[in-house]
Amino acid sequence: MRPIIIGIAGGSGSGKTTVALRVAEQFVKRKVVILHHDSYYRNRPELTLEERGKLNYDHPDSFENELLVQQLQELRSGKSVEQPIYSYERHLREDRTLTVGPANVIFVEGIQVLAVPEVRALMDIKLYVDCEADERLVRRILRDIHERGRSVHSVLEQYQGTVRPMQLQFVEPSKRYADLVIPRGGHNDVAIDLIVSKTREILTRMETESETGER
């Protein structure tokens, strides 16, 4: 039986990972994995650290989507993959990788996952987490300061220079591809319940089709 792939998009700091974790906790007897689009930032070792720091990391082309598509297809066929590990401090991939899969449920989350047609085409369920811009900005500032060692000034400079423009140009428009738009993110219990129910329904149907095929 092939796994179900659930895509979760939304602005930076909207709560995408929280939604994935809340749904995943309802499938403790299944193998669940989460692929973060940020892990697939293009590796640019030919650039200096300063040059890499000036790149636009919020544009769809900043991701190695070819690799993500390839690994999603491998996971879909029941294999495991070696997911890249990205260092935000050095803006480079680590030499080591993370073994992921096989899995029954695969979440792929990131600001641009619905904006890339080849990635979107592999999804069984497409979600968009909606959140007010000021709340997303506050969350991003707190996260980048505490988890990535950045200053408030650098976070705001990046927000004004690339995050907000790319949000308006690519992320917000990708909302139209979503099967469900989720206000309040992981705090929206009704939406979480709907996603869990639909995921169970698809998994049950796939299991039935798999058993019927084997007979």
Buried (B, 14 or more C-beta within 10 A) or exposed (E): BBBBBBBBBBBBBBBBBBBBBBBBEBBEEBEBBBBBBBBBBBBBEEEEEEEBEEBEBBBBEBBBBEBBBEBBEBBBEEEBBEBBEBEBEEBBBEEEEEEBBBBBBBBBBBBBBBBBEEBBEBBBBBBBBBBEBEBBBEBBBEBBBEEEEBEEEBBBEBBEEBBBBBBEEBBBEBBEBBBEEBEBBBBBEEBBEEBBEBBBEBBEEBEEEEEEEEE
